């Protein structure tokens, strides 16, 4: 379903850096109202200040658009509740939920620590699931709004997954498993929420120039992949915003990742053989 983003009310999790921060900038161009959230309050303050400086519509004194930060850990039930309360009370509702918060780990299965397994799923899957549960009633209200229908503002959930959520890669076992879970959940969401007029977009990035490898929860090993150039977070964010407008269901904003997905679907045994070379 094609949509107009201008005037939409948006939540972005994991907004302090990387793709999340880039999405804040891209969506500011579209003129949306935003609640952005992450653990690092100083980063969020910098992002809010930059948006307010760059766009008059977000001026804290006479602007007509709002950008509000909520500082906290997305795994905390109280923080998730605060995010929903803020978007309801300060913005008047919710049209788009972007589940971007995540954390990575690289290790062989046999070397993966028990707490790594649980924390990777806690951040990447359980928190996404529970954040979405809280948001669905507001998204249903958005879908039922006659004003929104006239403005072509239609509700949507965007779940950030990964190419390793489409094809298992050595050393990314736990992280990839969590992202596989996100992909499966997204497909179920899409089927269940269609009757309510809520779209679901799954984003499966490849190598992106973010802090991902700097803040790994566990990093005991990694594959020696062929040299490949990372895309920028701004590139991925631009692709996401375009997909939101066009009502896409899934995008892979990285060319080599598109090739890997193609090989895995049509030549799975060959792809399995390739993966054994990177153990």
Buried (B, 14 or more C-beta within 10 A) or exposed (E): EEBBBBBBBBBBBBBBBBBBBBBBBBBBEBBBBBBBBBBEEEBBEEBBEBBBEEBEBBEEEEBEBBBBBBBBBBBEEEBBEBBBEBBBEEBEBBBBBBBBBBBBBBBEEEEBBEEBBEBBBBBBBBBBBBBBEBBBEBBBBBBEBEEBEEBBBBBBBBBBBBBBBBBBBBBBBBBBBBBBBBBBBBBEBBEEBEEEBBBBBBBBBBBBBBEBEEEBBBBBEBBEEEEEEBBEBBBBBBBBBEBBBEEBEBBBBBEBBBEBBEBBEEEEEEBEEBBEEBE
